[in-house]
Amino acid sequence: MLRWALIFFVIAIIAGVLGLGGLAGAASGIATILFWVFVILFVLSLLGNLLGGKGPRAV
């Protein structure tokens, strides 16, 4: 997911340099959405692991 956000970010930068405003805006919007989805999934995964994780097993 983060890989797609980075790809769209690079597309937005290239389109911005070339002056393609509509394409740059669309790619930037998609990259932003993917970034926030990634952050939310990361936080949920972190909380789930902290709250629902089992302690170390005794050997």
Residue, then its C-alpha position, 0 to 999 in steps of 0.5 A: m500500500l505504501r508502495w502505491a502511495l510512493i508511486f502516485f507521489v512520484i507521478a504527481i511530482i513529474a506531472g507538476v514539473l511538466g505542467l499537467g495540473g489535472l493529472a498532478g492533482a489526481a495523482s496527489g489526491i490518490a497518494t494522500i488517500l493511500f497514505w492515510v489508509f496506510v497510517i490507519l491500518f498501521v495504527l490498528s495493527l499496532l493497537g491490536n498487537l499491543l492489546g490482543g497479543k499474548g505474552p511470551r511463552a514459558v519454555 
